[in-house]
Structures are given as C-alpha cells and as structure tokens.
C-alpha cells in the first residue's frame, strides 16, 4: 500500500465524501463556517477507544458552544460502528453513562481517508489508524495536529483548550503562553520597531505590561 504525505499545519484539509453513522458527509463543504475536530482511532470495541468516545460524547455540547463539530474515523465497518456505539450507551465509566454518540463516525475500510491524513503509520500498524487529531478552522485550514500512540488515550481538556486558544488568537491577534487557561493573561505581538519597543517599556499600564521589550502581556479582565 502507498502512504500519502501527512498534511501539515496551514494546509487545506484534504476533502472527502464518507459514509458515517450519521449518514453521508461531504468534507469540508458540509462544515463551512464551523471548526472541526477530525480524529481517528485504531478499532471499535477496544478499551482505550471506548473511553475516548465516551468522553467526546459527554463533551459534545461543550464543543458545540465553541462552534466546533466532531468527526471520528476508523477502518472498521459501518455495522461494527453501530454495534459499538450502541454498546457504549450501556456502559458506566468514570461518571459517564448512557452516552449517546451523536457525531459522525466514518467507515473507512479501504483506508482511503486515513491515508489522505497520514493516519496509517506502518511502524505502528498497517491495518489500524493511530490516534490522530486534526483541528480544522472554518476556512478548511488545518490549524493543529496531535498524534498519540495506540496505547495512550487523549487529553480532552487539552483539545478543548486548543480550540479556545486558536479562536481567541484569531479574534484578538494575540498568542497564549505556556499552560495558558481561559481567563489568564495573553501575549501581544512582539514590537516590530525600536520605537514601539521603547514606547511599550515606558508606557506600561493596568491593561498591558512587559517583562522585556519582546515579551509583553495583555491583562485579562476577571
């Protein structure tokens, strides 16, 4: 089998038409104006994947409030997907129970979509997709890529934090520092001239402060 180059941050997300547990979808045209989390998992009826789907299912409303849609993918069949998602509704784990997964889960038996996104990595498996996460913006551009090995479940708080940080950066032309959480101070663009740098250092105020000329922050109002 030939393996495609993995798309990179800043690339247009590869387009596809797919059969899913929620009907046929055309991506990205069906998701114009929406942020999308496209993620793959190795197989249905596996324990790590089950905990992940229970978590994503329990967070659907939180992501919808962020104008974000979820799309899952594995190389299993549609009927396997349906049986697995029905079984998930019967499980009770970590305070999560009666979870109905309402977002689409793609059938990708021929691995065509998985290969478009570099989700099949031969060093791990030639028949299973690794745990990939692609965050795609409303213009269909890939903004974040996360890859996890088969044995490691994803951190869903981090996935949500990434969406919030990207949306804030786009809206306010800022960046977020290490370990940033919503409500914390953010970084303003580095001064582009000596004059601007000098002005920032001399005119710090309650809204903006600098640790040095190249490192200035905007305070977030509580």
Order of alpha helices (4+ residues) and beta strands (2+ residues): beta-beta-beta-alpha-alpha-beta-alpha-beta-beta-beta-alpha-beta-beta-alpha-beta-beta-alpha-beta-beta
